[in-house]
Amino acid sequence: MLKWLFTILLALAVLAAATPWLERLGIGRLPGDLRFSVRGRAYVIPFTSTVLFCLVAWAIGRLI
C-alpha cells in the first residue's frame, strides 16, 4: 500500500512539473485536474491525469 502511495505521489509531482509541455497534448485540462492562481502565479494539481497515467502504466505492466 505504501509503495503505491509513493508511486502516485511521484507521478503527481512529475505531471505537475511537466504540465506546460503536456497541455499541448490536452493532458492537465481533464475534469478533476485542479487549477488555481495565487498572487498571479498559476498552479496545477493534475489528479485525474495522474490516475489516468497510473491506470495506463498498470495495464502496460500487466501485459508485460
PyMOL Python script that loads the backbone (N, CA, C, O; Angstrom):
from pymol import cmd

cmd.read_pdbstr("""\
ATOM      1  N   MET A   1       0.828  -1.196   0.000  1.00  0.00           N
ATOM      2  CA  MET A   1       0.000   0.000   0.000  1.00  0.00           C
ATOM      3  C   MET A   1       0.867   1.253   0.000  1.00  0.00           C
ATOM      4  O   MET A   1       0.603   2.191  -0.752  1.00  0.00           O
ATOM      5  N   LEU A   2       1.891   1.272   0.832  1.00  0.00           N
ATOM      6  CA  LEU A   2       2.764   2.441   0.916  1.00  0.00           C
ATOM      7  C   LEU A   2       3.538   2.643  -0.380  1.00  0.00           C
ATOM      8  O   LEU A   2       3.806   3.776  -0.781  1.00  0.00           O
ATOM      9  N   LYS A   3       3.899   1.531  -1.036  1.00  0.00           N
ATOM     10  CA  LYS A   3       4.618   1.623  -2.306  1.00  0.00           C
ATOM     11  C   LYS A   3       3.745   2.295  -3.367  1.00  0.00           C
ATOM     12  O   LYS A   3       4.238   3.116  -4.140  1.00  0.00           O
ATOM     13  N   TRP A   4       2.464   1.957  -3.411  1.00  0.00           N
ATOM     14  CA  TRP A   4       1.565   2.560  -4.395  1.00  0.00           C
ATOM     15  C   TRP A   4       1.321   4.035  -4.091  1.00  0.00           C
ATOM     16  O   TRP A   4       1.226   4.848  -5.010  1.00  0.00           O
ATOM     17  N   LEU A   5       1.221   4.383  -2.828  1.00  0.00           N
ATOM     18  CA  LEU A   5       1.040   5.777  -2.453  1.00  0.00           C
ATOM     19  C   LEU A   5       2.249   6.598  -2.887  1.00  0.00           C
ATOM     20  O   LEU A   5       2.098   7.695  -3.424  1.00  0.00           O
ATOM     21  N   PHE A   6       3.441   6.070  -2.657  1.00  0.00           N
ATOM     22  CA  PHE A   6       4.654   6.759  -3.090  1.00  0.00           C
ATOM     23  C   PHE A   6       4.689   6.891  -4.609  1.00  0.00           C
ATOM     24  O   PHE A   6       5.084   7.935  -5.129  1.00  0.00           O
ATOM     25  N   THR A   7       4.280   5.845  -5.327  1.00  0.00           N
ATOM     26  CA  THR A   7       4.259   5.877  -6.788  1.00  0.00           C
ATOM     27  C   THR A   7       3.299   6.941  -7.304  1.00  0.00           C
ATOM     28  O   THR A   7       3.632   7.680  -8.231  1.00  0.00           O
ATOM     29  N   ILE A   8       2.123   7.024  -6.719  1.00  0.00           N
ATOM     30  CA  ILE A   8       1.143   8.022  -7.145  1.00  0.00           C
ATOM     31  C   ILE A   8       1.632   9.436  -6.838  1.00  0.00           C
ATOM     32  O   ILE A   8       1.472  10.339  -7.659  1.00  0.00           O
ATOM     33  N   LEU A   9       2.224   9.632  -5.670  1.00  0.00           N
ATOM     34  CA  LEU A   9       2.755  10.961  -5.336  1.00  0.00           C
ATOM     35  C   LEU A   9       3.905  11.351  -6.259  1.00  0.00           C
ATOM     36  O   LEU A   9       4.015  12.514  -6.646  1.00  0.00           O
ATOM     37  N   LEU A  10       4.750  10.409  -6.611  1.00  0.00           N
ATOM     38  CA  LEU A  10       5.837  10.688  -7.539  1.00  0.00           C
ATOM     39  C   LEU A  10       5.293  11.032  -8.923  1.00  0.00           C
ATOM     40  O   LEU A  10       5.779  11.961  -9.567  1.00  0.00           O
ATOM     41  N   ALA A  11       4.289  10.287  -9.382  1.00  0.00           N
ATOM     42  CA  ALA A  11       3.664  10.576 -10.668  1.00  0.00           C
ATOM     43  C   ALA A  11       2.993  11.947 -10.651  1.00  0.00           C
ATOM     44  O   ALA A  11       3.044  12.674 -11.644  1.00  0.00           O
ATOM     45  N   LEU A  12       2.373  12.299  -9.546  1.00  0.00           N
ATOM     46  CA  LEU A  12       1.752  13.614  -9.405  1.00  0.00           C
ATOM     47  C   LEU A  12       2.788  14.723  -9.512  1.00  0.00           C
ATOM     48  O   LEU A  12       2.540  15.735 -10.167  1.00  0.00           O
ATOM     49  N   ALA A  13       3.936  14.551  -8.885  1.00  0.00           N
ATOM     50  CA  ALA A  13       4.998  15.557  -8.948  1.00  0.00           C
ATOM     51  C   ALA A  13       5.557  15.679 -10.367  1.00  0.00           C
ATOM     52  O   ALA A  13       5.806  16.788 -10.839  1.00  0.00           O
ATOM     53  N   VAL A  14       5.751  14.564 -11.038  1.00  0.00           N
ATOM     54  CA  VAL A  14       6.277  14.592 -12.407  1.00  0.00           C
ATOM     55  C   VAL A  14       5.280  15.254 -13.347  1.00  0.00           C
ATOM     56  O   VAL A  14       5.665  16.071 -14.183  1.00  0.00           O
ATOM     57  N   LEU A  15       4.013  14.910 -13.217  1.00  0.00           N
ATOM     58  CA  LEU A  15       2.994  15.524 -14.082  1.00  0.00           C
ATOM     59  C   LEU A  15       2.851  17.018 -13.806  1.00  0.00           C
ATOM     60  O   LEU A  15       2.657  17.802 -14.735  1.00  0.00           O
ATOM     61  N   ALA A  16       2.944  17.411 -12.559  1.00  0.00           N
ATOM     62  CA  ALA A  16       2.844  18.833 -12.239  1.00  0.00           C
ATOM     63  C   ALA A  16       4.006  19.607 -12.841  1.00  0.00           C
ATOM     64  O   ALA A  16       3.827  20.731 -13.309  1.00  0.00           O
ATOM     65  N   ALA A  17       5.192  19.018 -12.832  1.00  0.00           N
ATOM     66  CA  ALA A  17       6.359  19.687 -13.411  1.00  0.00           C
ATOM     67  C   ALA A  17       6.291  19.717 -14.938  1.00  0.00           C
ATOM     68  O   ALA A  17       6.781  20.659 -15.560  1.00  0.00           O
ATOM     69  N   ALA A  18       5.691  18.697 -15.540  1.00  0.00           N
ATOM     70  CA  ALA A  18       5.633  18.604 -16.993  1.00  0.00           C
ATOM     71  C   ALA A  18       4.342  19.173 -17.577  1.00  0.00           C
ATOM     72  O   ALA A  18       4.086  19.005 -18.770  1.00  0.00           O
ATOM     73  N   THR A  19       3.542  19.826 -16.783  1.00  0.00           N
ATOM     74  CA  THR A  19       2.244  20.324 -17.238  1.00  0.00           C
ATOM     75  C   THR A  19       2.316  21.258 -18.447  1.00  0.00           C
ATOM     76  O   THR A  19       1.520  21.095 -19.371  1.00  0.00           O
ATOM     77  N   PRO A  20       3.233  22.226 -18.482  1.00  0.00           N
ATOM     78  CA  PRO A  20       3.248  23.100 -19.673  1.00  0.00           C
ATOM     79  C   PRO A  20       3.447  22.325 -20.973  1.00  0.00           C
ATOM     80  O   PRO A  20       2.826  22.649 -21.984  1.00  0.00           O
ATOM     81  N   TRP A  21       4.291  21.320 -20.958  1.00  0.00           N
ATOM     82  CA  TRP A  21       4.525  20.527 -22.160  1.00  0.00           C
ATOM     83  C   TRP A  21       3.334  19.626 -22.467  1.00  0.00           C
ATOM     84  O   TRP A  21       2.953  19.462 -23.626  1.00  0.00           O
ATOM     85  N   LEU A  22       2.755  19.049 -21.430  1.00  0.00           N
ATOM     86  CA  LEU A  22       1.649  18.112 -21.616  1.00  0.00           C
ATOM     87  C   LEU A  22       0.335  18.802 -21.981  1.00  0.00           C
ATOM     88  O   LEU A  22      -0.551  18.166 -22.551  1.00  0.00           O
ATOM     89  N   GLU A  23       0.193  20.083 -21.664  1.00  0.00           N
ATOM     90  CA  GLU A  23      -1.052  20.791 -22.010  1.00  0.00           C
ATOM     91  C   GLU A  23      -1.258  20.862 -23.508  1.00  0.00           C
ATOM     92  O   GLU A  23      -2.395  20.933 -23.975  1.00  0.00           O
ATOM     93  N   ARG A  24      -0.173  20.843 -24.267  1.00  0.00           N
ATOM     94  CA  ARG A  24      -0.311  20.844 -25.725  1.00  0.00           C
ATOM     95  C   ARG A  24      -0.957  19.555 -26.217  1.00  0.00           C
ATOM     96  O   ARG A  24      -1.544  19.526 -27.299  1.00  0.00           O
ATOM     97  N   LEU A  25      -0.851  18.488 -25.425  1.00  0.00           N
ATOM     98  CA  LEU A  25      -1.474  17.208 -25.771  1.00  0.00           C
ATOM     99  C   LEU A  25      -2.879  17.067 -25.197  1.00  0.00           C
ATOM    100  O   LEU A  25      -3.569  16.088 -25.482  1.00  0.00           O
ATOM    101  N   GLY A  26      -3.310  18.042 -24.388  1.00  0.00           N
ATOM    102  CA  GLY A  26      -4.634  18.007 -23.788  1.00  0.00           C
ATOM    103  C   GLY A  26      -4.651  17.408 -22.397  1.00  0.00           C
ATOM    104  O   GLY A  26      -5.716  17.266 -21.795  1.00  0.00           O
ATOM    105  N   ILE A  27      -3.482  17.052 -21.877  1.00  0.00           N
ATOM    106  CA  ILE A  27      -3.401  16.468 -20.539  1.00  0.00           C
ATOM    107  C   ILE A  27      -3.172  17.595 -19.542  1.00  0.00           C
ATOM    108  O   ILE A  27      -2.372  18.498 -19.791  1.00  0.00           O
ATOM    109  N   GLY A  28      -3.865  17.544 -18.428  1.00  0.00           N
ATOM    110  CA  GLY A  28      -3.787  18.615 -17.443  1.00  0.00           C
ATOM    111  C   GLY A  28      -5.020  19.495 -17.481  1.00  0.00           C
ATOM    112  O   GLY A  28      -5.209  20.358 -16.623  1.00  0.00           O
ATOM    113  N   ARG A  29      -5.852  19.271 -18.473  1.00  0.00           N
ATOM    114  CA  ARG A  29      -7.105  20.019 -18.585  1.00  0.00           C
ATOM    115  C   ARG A  29      -8.307  19.096 -18.500  1.00  0.00           C
ATOM    116  O   ARG A  29      -9.403  19.452 -18.935  1.00  0.00           O
ATOM    117  N   LEU A  30      -8.104  17.916 -17.943  1.00  0.00           N
ATOM    118  CA  LEU A  30      -9.203  16.967 -17.790  1.00  0.00           C
ATOM    119  C   LEU A  30     -10.078  17.369 -16.608  1.00  0.00           C
ATOM    120  O   LEU A  30      -9.611  18.071 -15.711  1.00  0.00           O
ATOM    121  N   PRO A  31     -11.332  16.940 -16.590  1.00  0.00           N
ATOM    122  CA  PRO A  31     -12.169  17.212 -15.421  1.00  0.00           C
ATOM    123  C   PRO A  31     -11.562  16.541 -14.189  1.00  0.00           C
ATOM    124  O   PRO A  31     -11.232  15.355 -14.230  1.00  0.00           O
ATOM    125  N   GLY A  32     -11.419  17.263 -13.134  1.00  0.00           N
ATOM    126  CA  GLY A  32     -10.806  16.744 -11.919  1.00  0.00           C
ATOM    127  C   GLY A  32      -9.398  17.251 -11.692  1.00  0.00           C
ATOM    128  O   GLY A  32      -8.857  17.099 -10.597  1.00  0.00           O
ATOM    129  N   ASP A  33      -8.790  17.855 -12.713  1.00  0.00           N
ATOM    130  CA  ASP A  33      -7.489  18.484 -12.551  1.00  0.00           C
ATOM    131  C   ASP A  33      -7.716  19.881 -11.974  1.00  0.00           C
ATOM    132  O   ASP A  33      -8.438  20.696 -12.549  1.00  0.00           O
ATOM    133  N   LEU A  34      -7.101  20.133 -10.852  1.00  0.00           N
ATOM    134  CA  LEU A  34      -7.308  21.417 -10.166  1.00  0.00           C
ATOM    135  C   LEU A  34      -6.357  22.486 -10.692  1.00  0.00           C
ATOM    136  O   LEU A  34      -5.157  22.253 -10.839  1.00  0.00           O
ATOM    137  N   ARG A  35      -6.909  23.649 -10.970  1.00  0.00           N
ATOM    138  CA  ARG A  35      -6.115  24.809 -11.398  1.00  0.00           C
ATOM    139  C   ARG A  35      -6.512  25.981 -10.528  1.00  0.00           C
ATOM    140  O   ARG A  35      -7.698  26.263 -10.360  1.00  0.00           O
ATOM    141  N   PHE A  36      -5.529  26.663  -9.975  1.00  0.00           N
ATOM    142  CA  PHE A  36      -5.810  27.859  -9.197  1.00  0.00           C
ATOM    143  C   PHE A  36      -4.618  28.796  -9.272  1.00  0.00           C
ATOM    144  O   PHE A  36      -3.500  28.367  -9.557  1.00  0.00           O
ATOM    145  N   SER A  37      -4.857  30.075  -9.015  1.00  0.00           N
ATOM    146  CA  SER A  37      -3.776  31.052  -9.024  1.00  0.00           C
ATOM    147  C   SER A  37      -3.681  31.762  -7.691  1.00  0.00           C
ATOM    148  O   SER A  37      -4.681  32.079  -7.047  1.00  0.00           O
ATOM    149  N   VAL A  38      -2.446  31.997  -7.306  1.00  0.00           N
ATOM    150  CA  VAL A  38      -2.140  32.710  -6.085  1.00  0.00           C
ATOM    151  C   VAL A  38      -1.117  33.785  -6.437  1.00  0.00           C
ATOM    152  O   VAL A  38      -0.016  33.487  -6.901  1.00  0.00           O
ATOM    153  N   ARG A  39      -1.500  35.041  -6.207  1.00  0.00           N
ATOM    154  CA  ARG A  39      -0.621  36.179  -6.482  1.00  0.00           C
ATOM    155  C   ARG A  39      -0.109  36.188  -7.912  1.00  0.00           C
ATOM    156  O   ARG A  39       1.063  36.482  -8.151  1.00  0.00           O
ATOM    157  N   GLY A  40      -0.962  35.875  -8.848  1.00  0.00           N
ATOM    158  CA  GLY A  40      -0.624  35.946 -10.259  1.00  0.00           C
ATOM    159  C   GLY A  40       0.095  34.717 -10.807  1.00  0.00           C
ATOM    160  O   GLY A  40       0.381  34.673 -12.004  1.00  0.00           O
ATOM    161  N   ARG A  41       0.389  33.748 -10.002  1.00  0.00           N
ATOM    162  CA  ARG A  41       1.051  32.530 -10.475  1.00  0.00           C
ATOM    163  C   ARG A  41       0.034  31.396 -10.504  1.00  0.00           C
ATOM    164  O   ARG A  41      -0.704  31.185  -9.541  1.00  0.00           O
ATOM    165  N   ALA A  42       0.003  30.672 -11.614  1.00  0.00           N
ATOM    166  CA  ALA A  42      -0.956  29.580 -11.787  1.00  0.00           C
ATOM    167  C   ALA A  42      -0.350  28.274 -11.288  1.00  0.00           C
ATOM    168  O   ALA A  42       0.798  27.951 -11.593  1.00  0.00           O
ATOM    169  N   TYR A  43      -1.132  27.534 -10.521  1.00  0.00           N
ATOM    170  CA  TYR A  43      -0.724  26.231 -10.015  1.00  0.00           C
ATOM    171  C   TYR A  43      -1.706  25.188 -10.540  1.00  0.00           C
ATOM    172  O   TYR A  43      -2.908  25.438 -10.635  1.00  0.00           O
ATOM    173  N   VAL A  44      -1.176  24.023 -10.878  1.00  0.00           N
ATOM    174  CA  VAL A  44      -1.992  22.937 -11.407  1.00  0.00           C
ATOM    175  C   VAL A  44      -1.722  21.686 -10.579  1.00  0.00           C
ATOM    176  O   VAL A  44      -0.569  21.335 -10.327  1.00  0.00           O
ATOM    177  N   ILE A  45      -2.781  21.024 -10.164  1.00  0.00           N
ATOM    178  CA  ILE A  45      -2.670  19.740  -9.472  1.00  0.00           C
ATOM    179  C   ILE A  45      -3.458  18.740 -10.317  1.00  0.00           C
ATOM    180  O   ILE A  45      -4.687  18.694 -10.250  1.00  0.00           O
ATOM    181  N   PRO A  46      -2.741  17.938 -11.115  1.00  0.00           N
ATOM    182  CA  PRO A  46      -3.408  17.050 -12.085  1.00  0.00           C
ATOM    183  C   PRO A  46      -3.837  15.708 -11.497  1.00  0.00           C
ATOM    184  O   PRO A  46      -3.226  14.679 -11.787  1.00  0.00           O
ATOM    185  N   PHE A  47      -4.878  15.715 -10.677  1.00  0.00           N
ATOM    186  CA  PHE A  47      -5.349  14.466 -10.052  1.00  0.00           C
ATOM    187  C   PHE A  47      -5.846  13.467 -11.100  1.00  0.00           C
ATOM    188  O   PHE A  47      -5.421  12.312 -11.098  1.00  0.00           O
ATOM    189  N   THR A  48      -6.715  13.886 -11.969  1.00  0.00           N
ATOM    190  CA  THR A  48      -7.303  12.982 -12.957  1.00  0.00           C
ATOM    191  C   THR A  48      -6.245  12.470 -13.930  1.00  0.00           C
ATOM    192  O   THR A  48      -6.241  11.290 -14.282  1.00  0.00           O
ATOM    193  N   SER A  49      -5.362  13.342 -14.360  1.00  0.00           N
ATOM    194  CA  SER A  49      -4.299  12.919 -15.275  1.00  0.00           C
ATOM    195  C   SER A  49      -3.388  11.905 -14.606  1.00  0.00           C
ATOM    196  O   SER A  49      -2.936  10.963 -15.257  1.00  0.00           O
ATOM    197  N   THR A  50      -3.110  12.077 -13.324  1.00  0.00           N
ATOM    198  CA  THR A  50      -2.272  11.131 -12.596  1.00  0.00           C
ATOM    199  C   THR A  50      -2.930   9.762 -12.524  1.00  0.00           C
ATOM    200  O   THR A  50      -2.278   8.743 -12.752  1.00  0.00           O
ATOM    201  N   VAL A  51      -4.209   9.735 -12.211  1.00  0.00           N
ATOM    202  CA  VAL A  51      -4.930   8.463 -12.150  1.00  0.00           C
ATOM    203  C   VAL A  51      -4.955   7.804 -13.522  1.00  0.00           C
ATOM    204  O   VAL A  51      -4.787   6.589 -13.626  1.00  0.00           O
ATOM    205  N   LEU A  52      -5.161   8.582 -14.564  1.00  0.00           N
ATOM    206  CA  LEU A  52      -5.177   8.051 -15.916  1.00  0.00           C
ATOM    207  C   LEU A  52      -3.832   7.437 -16.280  1.00  0.00           C
ATOM    208  O   LEU A  52      -3.782   6.328 -16.813  1.00  0.00           O
ATOM    209  N   PHE A  53      -2.743   8.143 -15.998  1.00  0.00           N
ATOM    210  CA  PHE A  53      -1.416   7.617 -16.294  1.00  0.00           C
ATOM    211  C   PHE A  53      -1.083   6.394 -15.443  1.00  0.00           C
ATOM    212  O   PHE A  53      -0.423   5.475 -15.926  1.00  0.00           O
ATOM    213  N   CYS A  54      -1.522   6.366 -14.205  1.00  0.00           N
ATOM    214  CA  CYS A  54      -1.293   5.194 -13.351  1.00  0.00           C
ATOM    215  C   CYS A  54      -2.040   3.981 -13.903  1.00  0.00           C
ATOM    216  O   CYS A  54      -1.511   2.869 -13.886  1.00  0.00           O
ATOM    217  N   LEU A  55      -3.250   4.183 -14.386  1.00  0.00           N
ATOM    218  CA  LEU A  55      -4.002   3.070 -14.977  1.00  0.00           C
ATOM    219  C   LEU A  55      -3.340   2.566 -16.249  1.00  0.00           C
ATOM    220  O   LEU A  55      -3.298   1.359 -16.488  1.00  0.00           O
ATOM    221  N   VAL A  56      -2.828   3.463 -17.058  1.00  0.00           N
ATOM    222  CA  VAL A  56      -2.123   3.068 -18.280  1.00  0.00           C
ATOM    223  C   VAL A  56      -0.851   2.299 -17.920  1.00  0.00           C
ATOM    224  O   VAL A  56      -0.560   1.263 -18.518  1.00  0.00           O
ATOM    225  N   ALA A  57      -0.095   2.804 -16.944  1.00  0.00           N
ATOM    226  CA  ALA A  57       1.132   2.118 -16.521  1.00  0.00           C
ATOM    227  C   ALA A  57       0.803   0.751 -15.943  1.00  0.00           C
ATOM    228  O   ALA A  57       1.527  -0.212 -16.192  1.00  0.00           O
ATOM    229  N   TRP A  58      -0.274   0.648 -15.178  1.00  0.00           N
ATOM    230  CA  TRP A  58      -0.695  -0.635 -14.619  1.00  0.00           C
ATOM    231  C   TRP A  58      -1.046  -1.619 -15.737  1.00  0.00           C
ATOM    232  O   TRP A  58      -0.651  -2.785 -15.698  1.00  0.00           O
ATOM    233  N   ALA A  59      -1.792  -1.133 -16.734  1.00  0.00           N
ATOM    234  CA  ALA A  59      -2.189  -2.009 -17.840  1.00  0.00           C
ATOM    235  C   ALA A  59      -0.970  -2.479 -18.626  1.00  0.00           C
ATOM    236  O   ALA A  59      -0.908  -3.638 -19.035  1.00  0.00           O
ATOM    237  N   ILE A  60      -0.010  -1.599 -18.839  1.00  0.00           N
ATOM    238  CA  ILE A  60       1.208  -1.995 -19.547  1.00  0.00           C
ATOM    239  C   ILE A  60       1.991  -3.008 -18.713  1.00  0.00           C
ATOM    240  O   ILE A  60       2.535  -3.974 -19.249  1.00  0.00           O
ATOM    241  N   GLY A  61       2.045  -2.784 -17.406  1.00  0.00           N
ATOM    242  CA  GLY A  61       2.725  -3.719 -16.523  1.00  0.00           C
ATOM    243  C   GLY A  61       2.080  -5.093 -16.507  1.00  0.00           C
ATOM    244  O   GLY A  61       2.772  -6.107 -16.422  1.00  0.00           O
ATOM    245  N   ARG A  62       0.777  -5.127 -16.588  1.00  0.00           N
ATOM    246  CA  ARG A  62       0.062  -6.417 -16.602  1.00  0.00           C
ATOM    247  C   ARG A  62       0.298  -7.156 -17.911  1.00  0.00           C
ATOM    248  O   ARG A  62       0.300  -8.387 -17.933  1.00  0.00           O
ATOM    249  N   LEU A  63       0.495  -6.422 -19.000  1.00  0.00           N
ATOM    250  CA  LEU A  63       0.716  -7.058 -20.300  1.00  0.00           C
ATOM    251  C   LEU A  63       2.128  -7.596 -20.448  1.00  0.00           C
ATOM    252  O   LEU A  63       2.360  -8.549 -21.193  1.00  0.00           O
ATOM    253  N   ILE A  64       3.065  -6.992 -19.745  1.00  0.00           N
ATOM    254  CA  ILE A  64       4.482  -7.404 -19.889  1.00  0.00           C
ATOM    255  C   ILE A  64       4.788  -8.550 -19.024  1.00  0.00           C
ATOM    256  O   ILE A  64       5.922  -9.030 -19.013  1.00  0.00           O
TER     257      ILE A  64
END
""", "prot")
cmd.dss("prot")
cmd.show_as("cartoon", "prot")
cmd.util.cbc("prot")
cmd.orient("prot")
